[in-house]
Amino acid sequence: MSNAKELREKLMMKERKGAATYSPETLKEADEFAAGYKKFLDSSRTEREAVAYVKKLAEENGFVEFEPDKKYNPGDRVYIVNRGKAIGLAVIGKNGTDNGVRLAIAHIDSPRIDLKPNPLYQDGGLALLKSHYYGGIKKYQWTTIPLALHGRVVRLDGSTVDICLGENDDEECFLITDLLPHLDRDQATKTMSKAFTGEDLNILIGSYPLDDSDEKDLIALNVMKILNDRYGITEDDFLSAELNFCPAYKTRDIGFDRSMIGGYGHDDKCCAYPSAIAAIDTKLPESTCITYLTDKEETGSDGNTGMQSDFLRYFIYDLAKADGNEGYRVLSRSKCLSADVNAAFDPTYASAYETKNCSYVNEGVVISKYTGHGGKYDTSDASAEFMGEIRAMLEKNGVKWQIGELGKVDIGGGGTIAKYVANMNVDVVDLGVAVLNMHAPMEVISKPDLLMAYKAFYGLFN
């Protein structure tokens, strides 16, 4: 070996080799892990559904509901649910909270189409619903695709009804219409932000009138009769409902080699699922470990189920109190992986990326030292010491990983929930899966990258 080659091997970063660095056994393991994830993704379109899925899985694996005043022993497994939209899983460690807790946090909400409080109307022989989109979307991507209805309605008497309609092939689905190319000359001259506006995202839901009488809005009335017959709801009940339209696509393998997964909601469920499974697979850690899956990240993490809520803080305070510790001291000793995705390099749109510092499919889990935008605004920038600690943990556990930024500095950017954990004086860094088509109705991830995320969270806990 030449001197230069020897020095290169010793001093320089290793060449990217993608999936070529994985053994056949690892690729098989990745495929098996992906099978469970695909079931989760198809059953967890909304945060309520994700919480219900994870709660059931946790209970099947020995987790019980947390009781604040109860004393827990090492190895005990508890869960806590916040208003049906966020969930925490904790495994009590040998040292309890004495050395802080080990946290993996992810969000389980995804961009979608929500209904306005007064959505129903009729026009041009059609019944439609007015919507208000949730999170950052490219509006044109949501037109002319099959949509399924998910959500909860609370009736005037306080009873609730959960709705999931349009996911099965034999069920009706819904869509947002678009203008035919023969008539879109004016539309085609507009910028995308003006060609597709929020007020244009109206959901097509019916065209048959109730009867041939002279009553007005008979098509809308017929829709309400169907809803009343099926769910016992009236139009007034829309005022106390959370109804969302999500893409009705089934999660599918992508590519002739089936190396990738296409589906709705990878951001951020491809981090939520492996972090939850990592907690479930952890038996007796040194320090208490917690996976926390939160809501509202796509709209700023506000509200009592978002990461800016004190719910997680209070949960940790309760765990600390049981060990005779002060909650703020436990937080100061804690370590966290903020489990969120990053943008995978797309060669079709290469000009948006800075190729030395972006993430790639099949290169392993992505560490994002900081996110934010421009001059690192709205971000938590992990310290060199904590980056070194996480690097060492990943290497020790045989986790393939890469570093990644969200595109070129001045093009855009985005935030994660890491900064809200950092505000609690916790060491934190973003770590997650690289995603193609982020925020689109069908996103794409790599199966081995998903597995590496699981191994990273398991390594943190153990």
Phi and psi in degrees as a GROMACS rama.xvg file:
@    title "Ramachandran Plot"
@    xaxis  label "Phi"
@    yaxis  label "Psi"
@TYPE xy
-66.9433  161.106  SER-2
-61.002  -42.3601  ASN-3
-64.1394  -41.6714  ALA-4
-65.9123  -39.8993  LYS-5
-63.7653  -42.6681  GLU-6
-66.2917  -37.6439  LEU-7
-61.427  -45.3295  ARG-8
-59.4079  -36.2124  GLU-9
-83.678  -36.325  LYS-10
-110.709  -25.9642  LEU-11
-99.6803  158.271  MET-12
-62.5168  147.417  MET-13
-73.0484  147.939  LYS-14
-66.3505  141.692  GLU-15
-67.9956  129.188  ARG-16
-126.969  4.21555  LYS-17
57.2466  -139.045  GLY-18
-70.5265  -10.3083  ALA-19
-63.7494  -20.3371  ALA-20
-83.2359  -7.86857  THR-21
-91.0462  140.373  TYR-22
-76.0473  159.21  SER-23
-56.6693  -33.4216  PRO-24
-66.2002  -40.3963  GLU-25
-67.0153  -40.2614  THR-26
-64.3561  -36.3024  LEU-27
-66.7919  -42.4177  LYS-28
-62.8075  -39.3317  GLU-29
-63.5606  -40.424  ALA-30
-65.2386  -39.9195  ASP-31
-67.9656  -40.7714  GLU-32
-65.8527  -36.6958  PHE-33
-64.7229  -29.9684  ALA-34
-61.1953  -44.4017  ALA-35
-67.0923  -37.4711  GLY-36
-64.9365  -40.4889  TYR-37
-63.5217  -36.924  LYS-38
-63.6339  -43.3199  LYS-39
-60.2336  -46.0534  PHE-40
-64.0401  -40.5095  LEU-41
-70.7254  -19.7087  ASP-42
-102.564  3.18562  SER-43
-135.496  55.5011  SER-44
-66.6133  -35.885  ARG-45
-116.607  168.514  THR-46
-65.0791  -35.1223  GLU-47
-61.8808  -44.2343  ARG-48
-67.5973  -37.0645  GLU-49
-64.7263  -42.6266  ALA-50
-61.9984  -44.801  VAL-51
-62.1377  -39.7184  ALA-52
-66.1205  -48.0496  TYR-53
-67.3814  -38.7742  VAL-54
-61.0346  -45.0844  LYS-55
-63.1382  -43.053  LYS-56
-63.2599  -40.7159  LEU-57
-64.8115  -45.0953  ALA-58
-62.7962  -35.2251  GLU-59
-67.3887  -17.9806  GLU-60
-113.234  27.49  ASN-61
88.9381  7.98142  GLY-62
-82.788  141.273  PHE-63
-124.703  159.916  VAL-64
-66.4177  136.605  GLU-65
-70.1616  135.765  PHE-66
-116.946  114.771  GLU-67
-56.1936  -33.2178  PRO-68
-97.4219  9.97641  ASP-69
-95.2468  145.31  LYS-70
-89.3015  127.226  LYS-71
-109.808  152.826  TYR-72
-108.892  159.695  ASN-73
-53.3431  134.314  PRO-74
93.1819  -14.7734  GLY-75
-65.0614  149.843  ASP-76
-128.319  123.548  ARG-77
-132.823  157.102  VAL-78
-132.298  158.256  TYR-79
-142.031  136.431  ILE-80
-118.213  134.707  VAL-81
-107.534  101.326  ASN-82
54.975  28.3308  ARG-83
73.5605  6.20309  GLY-84
-123.689  -5.76841  LYS-85
-146.224  150.006  ALA-86
-145.678  141.977  ILE-87
-120.336  136.627  GLY-88
-114.785  129.904  LEU-89
-129.701  138.677  ALA-90
-117  120.038  VAL-91
-71.7135  129.028  ILE-92
-88.6334  167.924  GLY-93
-58.4827  -38.6328  LYS-94
-98.0532  10.1887  ASN-95
55.7857  -128.08  GLY-96
-103.687  10.9983  THR-97
-57.3754  -37.7647  ASP-98
-105.21  26.5196  ASN-99
83.1809  -179.49  GLY-100
-113.04  162.917  VAL-101
-108.237  120.483  ARG-102
-114.773  137.097  LEU-103
-123.806  121.092  ALA-104
-120.979  139.052  ILE-105
-145.383  165.129  ALA-106
-112.28  150.9  HIS-107
-119.395  9.87193  ILE-108
-94.6501  152.072  ASP-109
-138.845  156.011  SER-110
-55.4528  143.412  PRO-111
-164.7  -173.048  ARG-112
-114.807  115.469  ILE-113
-95.4698  159.447  ASP-114
-90.3268  147.534  LEU-115
-72.1491  160.712  LYS-116
-61.0796  -31.8446  PRO-117
-121.909  80.27  ASN-118
-93.5831  -25.0421  PRO-119
-80.8994  132.396  LEU-120
-154.679  167.611  TYR-121
-129.344  136.811  GLN-122
-160.24  139.165  ASP-123
60.9198  30.7839  GLY-124
78.1937  16.806  GLY-125
-131.391  149.756  LEU-126
-103.057  135.348  ALA-127
-139.302  166.69  LEU-128
-123.218  133.326  LEU-129
-78.1689  139.807  LYS-130
-125.562  166.448  SER-131
-137.463  110.112  HIS-132
-66.9217  152.52  TYR-133
-116.246  120.904  TYR-134
84.509  -178.527  GLY-135
-85.464  113.515  GLY-136
-128.782  157.643  ILE-137
-91.2051  109.846  LYS-138
-59.5624  -36.8574  LYS-139
-63.1823  -26.5622  TYR-140
-67.8029  -17.4195  GLN-141
-98.7531  2.67312  TRP-142
-90.0753  149.159  THR-143
57.6464  26.3313  THR-144
-115.054  151.522  ILE-145
-68.1266  132.923  PRO-146
-120.025  143.954  LEU-147
-112.089  148.303  ALA-148
-96.8644  126.477  LEU-149
-131.039  149.234  HIS-150
148.001  -169.335  GLY-151
-132.752  138.527  ARG-152
-116.999  131.774  VAL-153
-106.881  117.921  VAL-154
-80.6113  169.85  ARG-155
-60.5909  -30.2625  LEU-156
-82.9016  3.40782  ASP-157
92.0445  -10.8139  GLY-158
-72.0306  154.888  SER-159
-120.41  154.028  THR-160
-136.73  128.642  VAL-161
-97.1501  137.482  ASP-162
-121.357  133.244  ILE-163
-142.664  105.56  CYS-164
-140.599  127.02  LEU-165
112.674  -2.59641  GLY-166
-81.3686  -31.8982  GLU-167
-87.9971  148.414  ASN-168
-61.7194  -27.4653  ASP-169
-91.6298  6.36067  ASP-170
-102.644  154.997  GLU-171
-66.1647  152.04  GLU-172
-129.083  -176.075  CYS-173
-137.372  167.379  PHE-174
-159.62  166.959  LEU-175
-105.102  127.36  ILE-176
-78.8551  164.85  THR-177
-140.339  164.073  ASP-178
-80.2241  137.741  LEU-179
-66.8318  149.839  LEU-180
-61.8412  -23.9575  PRO-181
-66.9901  -21.1552  HIS-182
-120.368  13.4423  LEU-183
-103.349  24.5484  ASP-184
-58.5616  -44.4596  ARG-185
-68.1515  -41.6347  ASP-186
-61.0169  -39.5303  GLN-187
-67.9749  -19.951  ALA-188
-86.3118  -8.34693  THR-189
-88.6837  158.359  LYS-190
-69.4096  158.668  THR-191
-59.3259  -34.4578  MET-192
-67.826  -25.0424  SER-193
-98.9718  -26.8688  LYS-194
-70.3917  -29.9125  ALA-195
-129.988  108.372  PHE-196
-107.57  163.057  THR-197
-58.7344  -35.226  GLY-198
-73.7129  -11.7617  GLU-199
-86.4392  -9.68913  ASP-200
-86.1251  66.4025  LEU-201
-96.4643  136.057  ASN-202
-90.3081  124.189  ILE-203
-80.3545  123.604  LEU-204
-130.187  -4.89001  ILE-205
176.402  164.527  GLY-206
-147.166  -5.15507  SER-207
-90.3058  132.343  TYR-208
-77.5746  159.604  PRO-209
-65.0786  -43.8409  LEU-210
-158.978  -167.011  ASP-211
-105.273  26.0103  ASP-212
-76.7312  179.978  SER-213
-92.1591  4.8838  ASP-214
-63.3147  150.362  GLU-215
-85.5781  159.685  LYS-216
51.9532  49.2874  ASP-217
-70.899  -24.9961  LEU-218
-72.9689  -45.3472  ILE-219
-62.0666  -38.9692  ALA-220
-63.4675  -39.4879  LEU-221
-64.1767  -39.0259  ASN-222
-62.1734  -44.3777  VAL-223
-65.5499  -33.7539  MET-224
-64.1278  -41.7167  LYS-225
-61.6369  -44.4475  ILE-226
-66.0027  -37.7078  LEU-227
-68.9638  -42.7507  ASN-228
-63.143  -37.6467  ASP-229
-85.98  -40.5716  ARG-230
-121.79  -5.59123  TYR-231
70.3224  30.8351  GLY-232
-113.735  157.977  ILE-233
-117.553  172.435  THR-234
-61.9015  -33.7652  GLU-235
-60.0474  -27.5202  ASP-236
-69.17  -15.1583  ASP-237
-61.1198  -25.1546  PHE-238
-67.6666  -23.9613  LEU-239
-123.456  53.7682  SER-240
-133.94  151.522  ALA-241
-119.513  96.8364  GLU-242
-118.34  128.062  LEU-243
-127.522  145.22  ASN-244
-109.375  124.673  PHE-245
-121.097  155.283  CYS-246
-57.9611  136.52  PRO-247
-92.1678  34.0491  ALA-248
-86.3124  135.404  TYR-249
-77.8441  148.179  LYS-250
-67.9802  131.882  THR-251
-132.801  153.272  ARG-252
-72.5257  144.119  ASP-253
-116.79  136.983  ILE-254
95.3977  152.489  GLY-255
-58.1257  -32.007  PHE-256
-87.7547  -2.17682  ASP-257
54.9411  35.8568  ARG-258
-84.7352  -14.6283  SER-259
-124.931  165.675  MET-260
-121.743  127.002  ILE-261
-106.799  132.984  GLY-262
-174.754  168.594  GLY-263
-89.4626  130.321  TYR-264
95.664  14.737  GLY-265
-52.3013  -38.5703  HIS-266
-87.0418  98.3848  ASP-267
-128.432  27.3199  ASP-268
-72.4635  -18.1462  LYS-269
-73.8322  -8.87532  CYS-270
-103.604  -33.9861  CYS-271
-63.3379  -46.5183  ALA-272
-64.0888  -52.4523  TYR-273
-63.5627  -31.5071  PRO-274
-70.8393  -34.8473  SER-275
-67.8528  -44.0744  ALA-276
-65.2035  -35.0029  ILE-277
-61.6382  -40.4789  ALA-278
-66.9516  -42.6007  ALA-279
-62.7462  -36.807  ILE-280
-80.9779  -10.573  ASP-281
-83.4457  128.316  THR-282
-103.753  -53.1228  LYS-283
-144.478  78.6278  LEU-284
-75.4269  164.949  PRO-285
-67.7527  -50.9177  GLU-286
-109.469  150.494  SER-287
-56.4243  132.793  THR-288
-117.539  146.128  CYS-289
-136.029  129.085  ILE-290
-103.038  126.669  THR-291
-123.711  122.301  TYR-292
-110.081  118.687  LEU-293
-115.982  170.81  THR-294
-111.616  169.559  ASP-295
69.8288  12.1179  LYS-296
-62.7447  -37.2902  GLU-297
-69.0918  -12.0847  GLU-298
-121.125  18.8411  THR-299
109.534  2.24573  GLY-300
65.1546  20.5408  SER-301
-82.3936  172.494  ASP-302
89.0315  167.495  GLY-303
-77.5274  -4.49567  ASN-304
-112.313  3.628  THR-305
-90.2007  174.162  GLY-306
-70.4385  -18.4372  MET-307
-80.0956  -9.05782  GLN-308
-67.1165  156.851  SER-309
-85.945  8.02576  ASP-310
-58.758  -49.6689  PHE-311
-64.6862  -41.5814  LEU-312
-56.9996  -46.093  ARG-313
-64.981  -36.8307  TYR-314
-61.316  -45.3232  PHE-315
-66.5359  -37.2736  ILE-316
-61.2235  -40.0126  TYR-317
-65.0104  -41.8401  ASP-318
-63.7258  -40.5877  LEU-319
-64.9877  -43.0105  ALA-320
-59.5232  -40.0815  LYS-321
-63.341  -25.7989  ALA-322
-94.7035  2.50886  ASP-323
76.9954  23.2846  GLY-324
-109.565  156.093  ASN-325
-81.6977  133.018  GLU-326
-58.8203  -41.1901  GLY-327
-68.1636  -30.3716  TYR-328
-72.6998  -36.229  ARG-329
-62.0782  -44.7693  VAL-330
-61.4347  -39.928  LEU-331
-65.5309  -21.7967  SER-332
-99.6822  3.00921  ARG-333
-86.7694  159.56  SER-334
-127.399  141.144  LYS-335
-139.762  137.544  CYS-336
-104.138  114.556  LEU-337
-80.7895  105.419  SER-338
-84.9697  92.9484  ALA-339
-140.011  156.585  ASP-340
-81.05  167.677  VAL-341
-132.878  168.044  ASN-342
-82.6931  124.656  ALA-343
-78.3135  143.491  ALA-344
-59.7078  130.352  PHE-345
-119.251  110.698  ASP-346
-61.9092  -22.215  PRO-347
-67.8348  -28.7776  THR-348
-122.981  45.6732  TYR-349
-59.6927  -27.33  ALA-350
-66.7235  -15.1304  SER-351
-83.4135  -10.4982  ALA-352
-113.933  151.81  TYR-353
-103.045  104.768  GLU-354
-64.8976  -24.2671  THR-355
-76.4871  -20.0845  LYS-356
-127.738  24.2301  ASN-357
-111.112  169.361  CYS-358
-98.9349  154.116  SER-359
-128.132  148.01  TYR-360
-62.4419  138.683  VAL-361
72.0659  10.2286  ASN-362
-97.6693  9.9687  GLU-363
97.5526  -176.442  GLY-364
-67.0518  148.68  VAL-365
-102.824  127.664  VAL-366
-95.9542  125.281  ILE-367
-111.851  102.285  SER-368
-57.9932  -33.7915  LYS-369
-152.308  158.804  TYR-370
-122.102  -119.345  THR-371
71.5087  -154.747  GLY-372
-150.541  160.817  HIS-373
53.1411  -125.14  GLY-374
-82.2318  47.9892  GLY-375
64.4474  32.8516  LYS-376
-72.7485  148.314  TYR-377
58.7355  48.4372  ASP-378
-144.876  165.317  THR-379
-108.626  122.451  SER-380
-102.245  108.043  ASP-381
-62.7865  144.178  ALA-382
-72.1837  158.876  SER-383
-59.949  -38.6633  ALA-384
-62.9596  -44.8056  GLU-385
-71.397  -36.1206  PHE-386
-59.239  -42.1003  MET-387
-63.8615  -39.8967  GLY-388
-63.5025  -43.5784  GLU-389
-70.2232  -40.0138  ILE-390
-55.4144  -47.0501  ARG-391
-63.851  -40.1886  ALA-392
-62.8615  -43.0961  MET-393
-65.2514  -43.9078  LEU-394
-63.8164  -42.3564  GLU-395
-60.249  -34.1026  LYS-396
-97.7986  11.1218  ASN-397
65.5315  33.2823  GLY-398
-92.7877  122.632  VAL-399
-74.7693  129.86  LYS-400
-144.882  164.676  TRP-401
-145.491  165.679  GLN-402
-100.776  151.257  ILE-403
-155.299  141.226  GLY-404
-112.981  160.841  GLU-405
-90.7661  76.4372  LEU-406
76.5652  -174.693  GLY-407
-66.7669  152.324  LYS-408
-55.8558  -48.0937  VAL-409
-95.6271  4.40269  ASP-410
-81.0478  -41.2654  ILE-411
-172.36  -123.121  GLY-412
134.381  -175.076  GLY-413
-175.045  162.823  GLY-414
-115.126  167.778  GLY-415
-133.073  -178.405  THR-416
-84.5627  1.20036  ILE-417
-57.3828  -38.6924  ALA-418
-65.4652  -27.7938  LYS-419
-75.801  -29.313  TYR-420
-74.3745  -40.8532  VAL-421
-59.5454  -33.7557  ALA-422
-64.585  -17.8323  ASN-423
-89.624  11.5824  MET-424
68.5233  36.7091  ASN-425
-107.168  138.11  VAL-426
-69.1399  128.142  ASP-427
-149.635  146.731  VAL-428
-147.055  149.605  VAL-429
-77.6548  134.847  ASP-430
-147.169  125.157  LEU-431
-166.582  -160.693  GLY-432
-102.845  142.911  VAL-433
-77.9302  134.604  ALA-434
-125.517  132.687  VAL-435
-91.6744  147.224  LEU-436
64.4121  33.581  ASN-437
-54.6245  134.971  MET-438
73.1958  4.32735  HIS-439
-82.0099  164.833  ALA-440
-60.6774  -26.2895  PRO-441
-132.344  112.262  MET-442
-98.6391  166.301  GLU-443
-133.772  134.318  VAL-444
-133.72  168.46  ILE-445
-94.0795  139.362  SER-446
-62.9988  -46.9219  LYS-447
-62.3207  -35.0393  PRO-448
-63.2715  -38.3725  ASP-449
-61.1777  -44.7571  LEU-450
-63.2488  -41.0732  LEU-451
-64.3131  -32.3565  MET-452
-62.5407  -45.8143  ALA-453
-57.8721  -46.2819  TYR-454
-64.1136  -32.7743  LYS-455
-67.688  -46.3134  ALA-456
-67.4947  -38.9458  PHE-457
-64.3151  -38.6985  TYR-458
-63.1727  -40.5857  GLY-459
-60.6328  -44.2942  LEU-460
-71.9414  -29.1307  PHE-461
